[in-house]
Amino acid sequence: TALGPLFLGKERGMNFKVFADETRPLLQGARLTSYELQKGGIDVTLICDNMASIVMKNGWVNACFVGCDRIAANGDAANKIGTSGVAILAKYYDIPFYVLGPTSTIDMNCKTGEDIEIELRNPDEIREKFYEKPMALKEVKCYNPAFDVTDHELIAGIVTEYGIARPPYTESLKEIFERKRKESF
């Protein structure tokens, strides 16, 4: 999983703390990420998605690490909605932003993030809390994309099981796949 490098760092004796975004609207960060980190013995603090800026501004963040669902050949990365905003904040505060993803998420046939189709999800995910308690009127229009695409220019590195790809990604991702091919034999 994307958390693998964090568990490896802990195993190697690195001392670090993680701020995990809640990941609205389905709260995967609150329900899954923070759970896995806590159970794995990693010091984790859960924050609301809109709190990323304040923890960065306070100097509490030295690097950002995010998972991803798909990586284009140029290094653009699709992940849960809000990831691109965190990358923009990280750039503003001069914090390196890394994408953690196995090579299975890299699509060398997908040239850029513009080629990645973004799924629109059920509006009730943001209108109702877990489809139980209304938070907005049913008549309120909702825009609920599941993912956004982080531009490769915001990404300091793409961490894979075969090493770290760095800009320019069109070349370094090819090198990652060459390493994978050699190690597979």
Secondary structure by P-SEA (a helix, b strand, c coil): ccaaaaaaaaaaccccccccccccccccccccaaaaaaaaccbbbbbcccaaaaaaaaccccbbbbbbcccccccbbbcccaaaaaaaaaaaabbbbbbbbccccccccccccccbbbbbcccccccccccccccccccbbbbbbcbbbbbcccccbbbccccccccccccaaaaaaaaaaaaac
